[in-house]
Amino acid sequence: MAIVQKKHEMPTQAPEVRAHNFSEVALGYTAEIATEEAQRCLNCKNRPCVEGCPVNIQIPDFIAKIKEGDFEGAYGVITESSSLPAVCGRVCPQETQCESKCTLGIRFEPVGIGRLERFVADYHNENCKEAPVKPQSNGHRVAVIGSGPSGLTCAGDLAKKGYKVTVFEALHTAGGVLVYGIPEFRLPKSIVAKEVDTLKQLGVDVQCNVVIGKTLTVDELFDTGYEAVFIGSGAGLPNFMNIPGESLKGVYSANEFLTRSNLMKAYRESDTPIMKGGRVAVVGGGNVAMDAARTALRLGAEKVYIVYRRSIEELPARAEEVEHAKEEGIEFRLLCNPTKITGYSNPDDPRDPKNGFVTGMECIRMELGEPDASGRRRPVEIPGSEFSLDVDTVIMAIGTSPNPLIKSTTDGLEVNRRGGIVVNEDGLTSRKGVYAGGDAVTGAATVISAMGAGKVAAAAIDKYLSE
């Protein structure tokens, strides 16, 4: 039987339709398509795809189950390693991880591993009504700070081993960046809620509206009987460019903009104040920038620009997200960098409601010079190439830094110059019994890398408390 050279296309909403709604863009494989895609897997003996997965899912094994039509069996294989399969199947950058290692990809397109994982998870969620078996308690208590991907993964792995795990979440809904940072059209919140419910059925206790460092401290967690603590508080402190005009009305961090839309439901008709309509510039080139731009479009913007200082080849966003943004009509202004945000001011009437609002953004064109420390060519300004963009909203999507609250309220917790918590290879911090992982350590990174860190820390905590 001849090998199918290209992976099966993912069914999606048409661009002209999806640009005006918040329903999920990708519609998912059918059972027939999934089975056909699974047939492309070569079932390699050395399994390079597993090495490319940060949580070490046994990929050939779950794909083999799909070939057999045993979709529940495939789900069982995945959940031996991953607590969030429906999430990972949607937002993981498989093209640079498991799929990049696929042997078939040497000559043809790699197997659509992420699409198959999503299919399996969705099939389980739609068809399986049985609750997972709650493990017998081993008598140990662990506190997890933050309910994002690293915290949920750590909690899930420990719960499966019989630990009594309590997850403390600062916001009113569990899920961390999965609910406040990723839009509904890319990751429906019902999917996140289902994954969290599965962990609760395993015995994980989730307490929302608890701000560790304010409501409780790390020391108080130990005082109340927790034997180990995992910090997965994320990177919620937005970065800005420190250019003139960033304090004007109409300038958002991507964190604020997406939180207002996703968590505070501004994408629906609600009382949450947010920009709707007008002309929008999103500064940055990562997945968060794509999410912010595509959200602005769906909220009614008449024009949306992505402003990025490097070329299309250096865009850090997933290729699929960039392609979707282009299809939806978002304009890319590449090799450009903002220098100033301009605003309306009427000195004759300081009560004028337009005072202090964004009216435009001044930019300068760039060219790529010598490589910088990251290996990418450094963008250099082209003198005399200044130009203006007519916009009334600017969204800064240039990265985030680790949440500073916990480190400022926890004695003896070592951090680096960027505010990330310093850990060893097992996720152990400078405090005995305190572990950390995900964006709180690395700064903003991928969901799956945070999950990998949570998994490593869970194994280390288990070893520590079993000694």
C-alpha positions in Angstrom: 0.0 0.0 0.0 1.5 3.3 -1.1 2.2 5.9 1.6 0.0 9.0 1.5 2.6 11.8 1.2 0.6 14.7 2.8 -1.2 14.7 6.1 -5.0 14.9 5.9 -6.2 18.5 6.0 -7.9 19.7 9.1 -11.5 20.8 8.4 -12.0 24.5 9.3 -14.5 27.3 9.2 -14.2 29.4 6.1 -12.1 32.5 6.7 -14.9 34.9 5.7 -17.2 33.3 8.2 -14.9 32.6 11.2 -13.5 36.2 11.1 -16.8 37.3 12.6 -17.4 34.7 15.3 -15.7 33.2 18.2 -16.5 29.5 17.4 -13.6 27.2 17.1 -11.7 27.6 13.8 -10.5 24.0 13.4 -13.4 21.5 13.3 -11.4 18.3 14.1 -11.0 15.0 12.3 -13.8 12.6 11.8 -13.2 9.0 12.8 -12.7 8.1 9.2 -10.1 10.8 8.6 -8.3 10.0 11.8 -8.1 6.3 11.0 -6.7 7.1 7.5 -4.2 9.5 9.0 -3.1 6.9 11.5 -2.3 4.5 8.7 0.5 6.9 7.6 2.5 6.1 10.9 5.5 3.9 10.2 5.6 2.6 13.8 9.4 3.2 14.0 11.4 1.1 16.4 13.4 4.0 17.7 10.4 6.3 18.2 12.0 9.7 17.5 8.6 11.4 17.9 8.5 10.4 21.6 11.8 12.1 22.1 10.3 15.2 20.7 7.4 15.3 23.1 8.1 17.2 26.4 5.8 14.9 28.3 6.9 11.7 26.5 3.6 10.4 25.2 4.0 7.0 23.6 2.9 8.3 20.3 3.2 5.2 18.1 1.2 3.2 20.7 -1.7 5.5 20.7 -1.7 5.8 16.9 -1.7 2.0 16.7 -4.8 1.9 18.8 -6.5 4.4 16.3 -5.6 2.1 13.5 -7.4 -0.7 15.3 -10.4 1.5 15.9 -9.8 1.4 19.6 -10.2 5.1 20.3 -10.7 4.7 24.1 -7.5 2.6 24.2 -5.7 5.4 22.4 -6.9 7.8 25.1 -5.7 5.5 27.8 -2.2 5.5 26.2 -2.1 9.3 26.0 -3.3 9.9 29.6 -0.6 7.7 31.0 1.7 10.7 30.2 -0.6 13.7 29.7 -3.3 15.2 31.9 -4.5 17.7 29.2 -4.8 15.8 25.9 -7.6 17.9 24.5 -5.6 21.1 25.2 -2.4 19.8 23.8 -4.1 18.5 20.6 -5.1 22.1 20.0 -2.3 24.4 21.1 1.0 22.5 21.2 3.5 23.5 18.5 3.8 19.9 17.2 5.5 21.1 14.0 8.6 21.9 16.1 8.4 19.1 18.5 7.0 15.5 18.0 6.1 16.0 14.3 9.6 17.6 13.6 11.1 14.2 14.6 8.7 12.0 12.6 10.6 9.7 10.3 8.0 10.0 7.6 8.7 13.7 7.6 12.2 13.1 6.1 10.6 12.5 2.7 7.0 13.5 3.0 4.8 15.5 5.4 5.0 14.1 9.0 2.0 12.3 10.6 -0.6 14.7 12.0 0.2 13.7 15.6 -1.5 16.7 17.2 -4.6 16.4 15.1 -4.8 12.7 16.1 -4.4 13.5 19.8 -7.2 16.1 19.5 -9.4 13.6 17.8 -8.8 10.9 20.5 -9.4 13.4 23.4 -12.6 14.8 21.8 -13.9 11.3 21.1 -13.4 10.4 24.8 -15.0 13.6 26.1 -18.1 13.1 23.8 -18.6 9.3 24.3 -17.2 8.3 27.7 -19.4 9.0 30.7 -17.5 7.0 33.3 -15.5 8.9 35.9 -11.8 8.0 36.3 -11.0 5.8 39.2 -9.8 7.8 42.2 -6.6 6.4 43.5 -6.2 5.3 47.1 -4.7 8.0 49.3 -1.1 7.7 50.3 -1.5 10.2 53.2 0.7 13.0 51.8 -0.5 16.5 51.1 0.9 18.8 48.3 0.0 22.4 47.5 0.1 23.6 43.9 0.2 27.3 43.2 -1.5 28.2 39.9 -3.9 26.2 37.8 -2.2 26.8 34.4 -0.7 23.9 32.4 2.3 23.3 34.7 0.2 23.3 37.8 -2.5 21.1 36.4 0.0 18.6 35.1 1.9 18.4 38.4 -1.4 18.1 40.3 -2.7 15.4 37.9 0.5 13.3 38.1 0.6 13.4 41.9 -3.1 12.7 42.2 -2.7 9.5 40.2 -0.1 8.4 42.8 -2.5 8.9 45.7 -1.4 12.4 46.9 -4.0 14.8 48.3 -3.4 17.8 46.1 -4.8 21.3 46.5 -4.5 23.7 43.6 -4.7 27.4 44.6 -5.7 29.7 41.8 -5.7 33.6 42.1 -8.5 34.2 39.6 -12.1 33.1 39.8 -11.8 30.3 37.2 -9.3 27.5 37.0 -7.1 27.1 33.9 -4.5 29.9 34.1 -3.3 31.0 30.7 -5.5 28.4 29.1 -8.6 30.4 30.1 -7.4 34.0 30.2 -4.8 34.0 27.4 -5.9 31.7 24.6 -9.1 32.8 22.7 -12.3 30.8 22.5 -11.8 30.3 18.7 -8.5 28.4 19.3 -9.3 26.7 22.6 -12.9 26.6 23.8 -13.2 27.2 27.5 -15.5 24.2 27.8 -12.5 22.0 26.8 -10.4 23.4 29.7 -13.3 23.0 32.1 -13.6 19.4 31.1 -9.9 18.7 31.7 -10.1 20.4 35.1 -13.2 18.4 36.0 -11.3 15.2 35.2 -8.6 16.1 37.6 -11.2 16.9 40.3 -12.6 13.4 39.8 -9.1 12.1 40.6 -9.3 13.9 43.9 -7.6 17.2 43.1 -9.1 20.1 45.2 -9.2 23.4 43.3 -9.5 26.6 45.3 -10.1 29.8 43.3 -9.7 33.4 44.5 -6.7 32.5 46.6 -3.7 34.8 46.0 -0.6 33.1 47.3 1.6 35.9 48.7 -1.5 37.8 49.9 -4.3 35.5 51.0 -1.8 32.9 52.1 2.0 32.6 52.0 4.2 29.7 51.1 5.3 29.4 54.7 1.6 29.3 55.9 1.0 26.4 53.4 3.7 24.4 55.2 2.3 25.5 58.6 -1.1 24.1 57.7 0.2 20.6 56.8 1.4 20.6 53.2 4.6 18.7 52.9 5.7 20.1 49.5 4.7 23.1 47.3 4.9 23.4 43.6 4.9 27.0 42.2 3.3 27.3 38.7 2.2 30.9 38.9 3.1 31.8 35.4 4.4 34.9 33.7 1.6 37.4 34.1 3.6 40.6 34.2 3.4 42.3 30.8 6.4 43.9 29.1 6.2 47.2 27.3 8.6 49.1 24.9 9.0 52.2 27.1 8.3 54.5 24.2 6.3 57.8 24.4 2.6 57.4 24.5 2.3 54.0 26.1 0.1 55.5 28.9 -2.5 56.8 26.5 -6.1 55.5 26.6 -6.4 52.7 24.0 -3.0 51.1 24.7 -3.3 47.6 26.1 -0.9 44.9 27.0 -1.9 41.7 25.2 -2.5 40.1 28.7 -5.1 42.7 29.6 -6.8 42.7 26.2 -7.0 38.9 26.1 -8.1 38.6 29.7 -10.9 41.1 29.2 -12.1 39.2 26.2 -11.5 35.6 27.3 -12.0 35.4 31.0 -14.3 38.5 31.5 -16.4 37.5 28.5 -16.1 40.7 26.5 -16.3 38.6 23.4 -19.9 38.2 24.3 -22.2 41.1 25.0 -21.1 42.0 28.5 -20.3 45.0 30.7 -16.5 44.4 30.4 -15.0 47.6 28.8 -12.8 46.8 25.8 -12.0 48.2 22.4 -14.6 47.3 19.7 -14.2 48.6 16.2 -11.7 51.1 14.8 -8.1 50.4 13.6 -5.8 48.3 15.7 -2.0 47.7 15.7 -0.7 44.7 17.5 3.1 44.9 18.2 4.8 41.6 18.3 5.1 38.4 16.3 4.4 35.5 18.6 1.3 33.3 19.2 0.0 35.9 21.7 0.2 38.6 19.0 -1.8 36.4 16.6 -4.4 35.7 19.3 -4.7 39.4 20.1 -5.0 40.5 16.4 -7.6 37.8 15.5 -9.6 38.7 18.7 -9.6 42.4 17.8 -10.9 41.5 14.3 -13.7 39.4 15.8 -14.6 42.2 18.2 -15.3 44.4 15.1 -12.1 46.1 14.2 -12.2 47.5 10.7 -8.5 47.1 10.2 -5.9 45.1 12.1 -2.1 45.3 11.7 0.7 43.0 13.0 3.7 45.2 13.5 6.9 43.1 13.8 10.5 44.2 13.7 11.9 41.2 11.8 10.8 39.4 8.6 8.3 36.6 8.1 11.0 34.0 8.4 11.7 35.0 12.0 8.1 35.2 13.2 8.0 33.1 16.3 4.2 32.3 16.0 3.1 28.9 14.8 2.9 28.8 11.0 -0.8 27.6 11.2 -1.7 30.7 13.3 0.1 33.0 10.9 -1.7 31.4 7.9 -5.1 31.7 9.6 -4.5 35.4 10.5 -3.5 36.2 6.9 -6.6 34.3 5.5 -8.8 36.4 7.8 -7.4 39.6 6.4 -5.0 40.8 9.0 -2.2 42.9 7.5 1.4 42.2 8.4 3.7 45.2 8.6 7.1 43.4 8.9 10.5 44.9 9.4 8.9 47.8 11.2 9.2 49.0 14.8 7.1 51.5 16.7 8.9 54.6 18.0 6.0 56.6 19.5 2.3 56.4 20.1 0.5 59.6 19.4 -2.7 60.9 21.1 -5.5 63.5 20.9 -5.2 66.5 23.1 -7.4 69.6 23.2 -5.6 72.1 25.5 -8.6 74.5 25.1 -10.9 72.1 26.8 -9.3 69.6 29.2 -12.8 68.1 29.8 -12.9 66.9 26.2 -13.7 63.2 26.4 -11.3 62.5 23.5 -8.3 63.8 25.5 -5.6 61.3 26.0 -6.8 58.8 23.4 -4.6 57.1 20.8 -4.7 58.6 17.3 -1.8 56.9 15.7 1.6 55.2 15.9 4.9 56.3 14.5 7.2 53.6 13.2 10.5 53.2 11.5 11.5 50.6 8.9 14.1 48.0 9.8 16.6 45.8 8.1 18.3 42.6 9.4 21.9 42.9 10.4 24.3 40.4 12.1 22.9 37.6 14.3 22.3 38.5 18.0 22.7 36.2 21.0 19.6 34.2 20.1 21.1 33.4 16.7 18.5 35.5 14.8 19.7 38.4 12.7 19.4 41.6 14.7 17.0 44.3 13.3 18.6 47.6 12.6 16.8 50.9 12.0 16.9 52.4 8.5 17.5 56.2 8.9 14.9 58.4 7.3 12.4 55.6 6.8 9.9 56.8 9.4 6.1 56.5 8.7 2.8 56.7 10.6 0.0 54.2 11.1 -3.5 55.6 11.5 -4.8 53.6 14.5 -6.8 54.2 17.6 -5.9 51.1 19.5 -2.4 49.6 20.2 -1.9 46.2 21.8 1.6 45.4 23.1 2.4 41.7 22.6 6.1 41.6 23.2 6.3 39.1 26.0 5.7 38.8 29.8 7.8 38.3 32.9 7.2 35.9 35.8 4.7 37.0 38.5 6.8 38.8 41.1 4.3 38.4 44.1 5.4 35.0 45.3 9.2 35.7 45.2 8.6 39.0 47.1 6.8 37.2 49.9 8.8 34.0 50.2 12.1 34.2 52.1 15.0 32.2 50.7 13.6 31.8 47.2 16.3 32.5 44.6 15.4 34.3 41.4 17.4 35.3 38.3 17.8 38.8 36.9 14.6 38.4 34.8 12.5 37.4 37.9 12.4 33.7 37.0 12.6 31.3 40.0 15.9 29.4 39.9 15.5 25.6 40.0 17.6 22.6 39.4 17.0 19.8 36.9 14.3 18.4 39.1 12.4 21.7 39.5 13.7 22.1 43.1 14.1 25.7 44.2 16.5 27.1 46.8 13.9 26.2 49.5 13.6 22.7 50.7 10.3 21.1 49.6 9.5 24.0 47.2 9.5 23.2 43.5 8.6 25.4 40.5 8.1 25.1 36.8 6.6 26.6 33.7 6.6 30.3 32.9 7.3 31.2 36.6 10.8 29.8 35.9 11.4 30.3 32.2 9.3 33.4 31.4 6.6 33.1 28.7 6.9 29.8 26.8 4.7 27.1 25.3 1.9 25.2 27.1 3.6 21.8 26.5 7.0 23.0 27.9 5.2 24.1 31.0 3.5 20.7 31.2 6.8 19.0 30.9 8.2 21.0 33.8 5.1 20.2 35.9 5.7 16.5 35.1 9.4 16.6 36.1 8.5 18.4 39.4 5.8 15.9 40.2 8.2 13.0 39.8 10.7 14.8 42.0 8.1 15.6 44.7 7.0 11.9 44.7 10.7 10.8 45.2 11.2 13.5 48.0 8.1 12.5 50.0 8.7 8.7 49.5 12.2 8.8 51.0 
